[in-house]
Amino acid sequence: MSTRAVLEVIALDVEDAVAAQAGGADRLELVTDMAADGLTPPPRTFAGIRAAVDIALRVMLRPRGGFGAGDVPSLLRAARELRAAGADEFVLGFLDRDGGPDLGVLERLAAELDGCRWTFHRAIDHCADRPRLRGQLADLPGLDTYLTAGSAAGVDDGMPTLLAEAARRGEPGHTQRLLVGGGLRLDHVPQLLAAGVDAFHIGGAARPHGWSAPVSAEAVREWRTAVDGLPPHAA
């Protein structure tokens, strides 16, 4: 069985998705509106991408910028519509006004997703008490991944936290996979791999010409080589 690290790439549309798959991505995070750091895409966008590629897709459930849930009935409706379109993996994460996890909303969404696997995104990097959040979310159905930089400021600042959490993998509150992203650079990858991190998330790094340009298959391929632990230019 393959044990290679997971490489997840943000995709906004079919062109992004096709390029990311061609470059060796294992999974896509589907979003819209990166000016707001990624919001829920419409079902038609998911359907078009699902028809174009055959790798795993995780769809963002986030109605607005920030980490508040906003209109919860609309959020639940979006989840239902995306599931009806065929989505079966998701990304979400909501905090309350005190910086803790918004358990009421998260529990309702987890019930709506009914066993679908999902990632708690970088809201963890902005919470008031990271260990407590992990404990509070430990038993939520479907939660299998934390997307995190270890710090709100990015991987440079968060590296000690990422290494400490990687060392605790499998312990209570640490059974979910660490998916590292947020200011992630190629030079971070060897240290993270050595610590046992086996999932990496890139957005802007897959777009050498910025967010106004599509994903570059060549850039994704460079990351694929790095997360596979191969030297640059390896076949």
TABELBEL-V172072 format. One record per residue. SS is DSSP state (helix for helix, strand for strand, loop for the rest). PSI is psi in whole degrees, -180 to 180 (none if undefined). D_LAST is the distance of its C-alpha to the last C-alpha in Angstrom with 1 decimal. Layout:
BEGIN
ss=SS psi=PSI d_last=D_LAST
ss=SS psi=PSI d_last=D_LAST
END
This chain:
BEGIN
ss=loop psi=136 d_last=21.0
ss=loop psi=139 d_last=17.8
ss=loop psi=21 d_last=18.5
ss=loop psi=153 d_last=15.6
ss=loop psi=150 d_last=17.0
ss=strand psi=134 d_last=18.4
ss=strand psi=115 d_last=17.5
ss=strand psi=136 d_last=20.6
ss=strand psi=136 d_last=21.1
ss=strand psi=132 d_last=24.5
ss=strand psi=137 d_last=25.4
ss=loop psi=-23 d_last=28.6
ss=loop psi=-177 d_last=28.5
ss=helix psi=-42 d_last=26.9
ss=helix psi=-45 d_last=24.8
ss=helix psi=-47 d_last=23.3
ss=helix psi=-45 d_last=22.7
ss=helix psi=-43 d_last=20.9
ss=helix psi=-42 d_last=18.6
ss=helix psi=-44 d_last=17.9
ss=helix psi=-41 d_last=17.2
ss=helix psi=-33 d_last=14.9
ss=helix psi=-10 d_last=12.9
ss=loop psi=13 d_last=12.7
ss=loop psi=144 d_last=16.1
ss=loop psi=-28 d_last=17.9
ss=strand psi=152 d_last=21.3
ss=strand psi=144 d_last=23.3
ss=strand psi=117 d_last=26.4
ss=strand psi=124 d_last=28.8
ss=loop psi=171 d_last=31.4
ss=strand psi=163 d_last=33.6
ss=loop psi=71 d_last=35.2
ss=helix psi=-13 d_last=32.9
ss=helix psi=-24 d_last=35.9
ss=helix psi=19 d_last=37.3
ss=loop psi=21 d_last=34.1
ss=loop psi=111 d_last=33.4
ss=strand psi=176 d_last=36.1
ss=loop psi=126 d_last=36.6
ss=loop psi=156 d_last=35.3
ss=loop psi=155 d_last=37.7
ss=helix psi=-34 d_last=37.3
ss=helix psi=-33 d_last=36.7
ss=helix psi=-46 d_last=33.5
ss=helix psi=-47 d_last=32.3
ss=helix psi=-41 d_last=33.3
ss=helix psi=-42 d_last=31.5
ss=helix psi=-41 d_last=28.2
ss=helix psi=-35 d_last=28.7
ss=helix psi=-21 d_last=29.2
ss=helix psi=-25 d_last=26.0
ss=loop psi=163 d_last=23.3
ss=loop psi=15 d_last=23.2
ss=loop psi=170 d_last=21.7
ss=strand psi=146 d_last=24.2
ss=strand psi=126 d_last=26.5
ss=strand psi=127 d_last=28.7
ss=strand psi=131 d_last=31.5
ss=strand psi=134 d_last=33.4
ss=loop psi=95 d_last=37.1
ss=loop psi=109 d_last=38.5
ss=loop psi=-15 d_last=41.4
ss=loop psi=169 d_last=41.8
ss=loop psi=161 d_last=40.5
ss=loop psi=-169 d_last=41.1
ss=loop psi=15 d_last=41.3
ss=loop psi=149 d_last=44.6
ss=loop psi=-24 d_last=44.7
ss=loop psi=-137 d_last=47.2
ss=loop psi=101 d_last=48.8
ss=helix psi=-43 d_last=48.0
ss=helix psi=-39 d_last=49.4
ss=helix psi=-37 d_last=47.1
ss=helix psi=-44 d_last=44.1
ss=helix psi=-38 d_last=45.0
ss=helix psi=-41 d_last=45.5
ss=helix psi=-41 d_last=42.1
ss=helix psi=-44 d_last=40.6
ss=helix psi=-43 d_last=42.7
ss=helix psi=-40 d_last=41.7
ss=helix psi=-40 d_last=38.0
ss=helix psi=-41 d_last=38.4
ss=helix psi=-29 d_last=40.5
ss=loop psi=-7 d_last=37.7
ss=loop psi=-3 d_last=35.3
ss=loop psi=136 d_last=33.7
ss=loop psi=10 d_last=33.4
ss=strand psi=143 d_last=31.4
ss=strand psi=168 d_last=32.7
ss=strand psi=130 d_last=32.6
ss=strand psi=172 d_last=35.9
ss=loop psi=117 d_last=37.9
ss=loop psi=139 d_last=41.5
ss=strand psi=151 d_last=43.6
ss=loop psi=-176 d_last=47.4
ss=loop psi=-20 d_last=49.6
ss=loop psi=2 d_last=49.5
ss=loop psi=9 d_last=45.7
ss=loop psi=171 d_last=45.5
ss=strand psi=138 d_last=43.8
ss=loop psi=83 d_last=45.8
ss=helix psi=-37 d_last=46.3
ss=helix psi=-47 d_last=48.6
ss=helix psi=-44 d_last=46.2
ss=helix psi=-40 d_last=43.2
ss=helix psi=-40 d_last=45.2
ss=helix psi=-41 d_last=46.3
ss=helix psi=-43 d_last=42.9
ss=helix psi=-38 d_last=41.5
ss=helix psi=-41 d_last=44.4
ss=helix psi=-37 d_last=43.7
ss=helix psi=-20 d_last=40.0
ss=loop psi=55 d_last=41.4
ss=loop psi=-9 d_last=38.6
ss=loop psi=145 d_last=35.6
ss=strand psi=144 d_last=32.9
ss=strand psi=157 d_last=32.8
ss=strand psi=133 d_last=31.6
ss=strand psi=117 d_last=34.1
ss=loop psi=-161 d_last=32.7
ss=helix psi=7 d_last=33.3
ss=helix psi=-29 d_last=37.0
ss=helix psi=-31 d_last=36.6
ss=helix psi=-9 d_last=35.8
ss=helix psi=5 d_last=39.2
ss=loop psi=165 d_last=41.4
ss=loop psi=-31 d_last=44.4
ss=loop psi=96 d_last=43.6
ss=helix psi=-50 d_last=40.0
ss=helix psi=-39 d_last=40.9
ss=helix psi=-42 d_last=43.8
ss=helix psi=-45 d_last=41.8
ss=helix psi=-42 d_last=39.4
ss=helix psi=-40 d_last=42.4
ss=helix psi=-31 d_last=44.0
ss=helix psi=-3 d_last=41.0
ss=loop psi=-35 d_last=40.1
ss=loop psi=11 d_last=41.7
ss=loop psi=129 d_last=41.0
ss=loop psi=136 d_last=39.9
ss=loop psi=-22 d_last=36.3
ss=strand psi=114 d_last=35.1
ss=strand psi=-1 d_last=31.9
ss=strand psi=143 d_last=30.0
ss=strand psi=122 d_last=30.9
ss=strand psi=118 d_last=29.1
ss=strand psi=148 d_last=29.9
ss=loop psi=-1 d_last=29.3
ss=loop psi=-12 d_last=31.9
ss=loop psi=149 d_last=34.2
ss=loop psi=-24 d_last=35.5
ss=loop psi=-10 d_last=34.4
ss=loop psi=177 d_last=30.7
ss=helix psi=-36 d_last=28.1
ss=helix psi=-49 d_last=29.3
ss=helix psi=-30 d_last=32.7
ss=helix psi=-4 d_last=31.8
ss=helix psi=-46 d_last=29.4
ss=helix psi=-40 d_last=32.2
ss=helix psi=-43 d_last=33.2
ss=helix psi=-44 d_last=29.7
ss=helix psi=-39 d_last=29.3
ss=helix psi=-41 d_last=32.9
ss=helix psi=-37 d_last=32.3
ss=helix psi=-37 d_last=29.1
ss=helix psi=-19 d_last=31.1
ss=loop psi=7 d_last=33.7
ss=loop psi=132 d_last=31.5
ss=loop psi=-17 d_last=33.6
ss=loop psi=162 d_last=36.9
ss=loop psi=131 d_last=39.5
ss=loop psi=-6 d_last=38.4
ss=loop psi=29 d_last=34.8
ss=loop psi=-18 d_last=33.7
ss=loop psi=153 d_last=31.8
ss=strand psi=142 d_last=28.1
ss=strand psi=119 d_last=27.3
ss=strand psi=108 d_last=25.2
ss=strand psi=126 d_last=24.8
ss=loop psi=155 d_last=25.2
ss=loop psi=89 d_last=27.6
ss=loop psi=20 d_last=26.7
ss=loop psi=134 d_last=23.4
ss=loop psi=162 d_last=21.1
ss=helix psi=-35 d_last=17.6
ss=helix psi=-12 d_last=19.5
ss=helix psi=-24 d_last=21.4
ss=helix psi=-46 d_last=18.5
ss=helix psi=-42 d_last=18.3
ss=helix psi=-40 d_last=22.1
ss=helix psi=-42 d_last=22.2
ss=helix psi=-43 d_last=19.6
ss=helix psi=-27 d_last=21.6
ss=loop psi=-5 d_last=24.8
ss=loop psi=2 d_last=23.6
ss=loop psi=133 d_last=23.0
ss=loop psi=26 d_last=20.7
ss=strand psi=133 d_last=21.1
ss=strand psi=143 d_last=20.4
ss=strand psi=128 d_last=22.1
ss=strand psi=147 d_last=21.6
ss=loop psi=-83 d_last=23.8
ss=helix psi=-29 d_last=24.3
ss=helix psi=-19 d_last=20.9
ss=helix psi=3 d_last=19.5
ss=loop psi=81 d_last=22.0
ss=loop psi=-22 d_last=21.7
ss=loop psi=17 d_last=24.9
ss=loop psi=175 d_last=26.9
ss=loop psi=-14 d_last=28.3
ss=loop psi=-10 d_last=30.0
ss=loop psi=159 d_last=26.7
ss=loop psi=169 d_last=24.4
ss=loop psi=141 d_last=21.2
ss=loop psi=120 d_last=18.2
ss=helix psi=-35 d_last=15.2
ss=helix psi=-42 d_last=13.2
ss=helix psi=-42 d_last=14.8
ss=helix psi=-39 d_last=14.3
ss=helix psi=-38 d_last=10.5
ss=helix psi=-41 d_last=10.8
ss=helix psi=-37 d_last=13.1
ss=helix psi=-44 d_last=11.0
ss=helix psi=-43 d_last=8.5
ss=helix psi=-46 d_last=11.8
ss=helix psi=-17 d_last=13.7
ss=loop psi=-3 d_last=11.4
ss=loop psi=24 d_last=12.2
ss=loop psi=155 d_last=8.8
ss=loop psi=155 d_last=9.2
ss=loop psi=143 d_last=8.9
ss=loop psi=13 d_last=6.3
ss=loop psi=149 d_last=3.8
ss=loop psi=none d_last=0.0
END
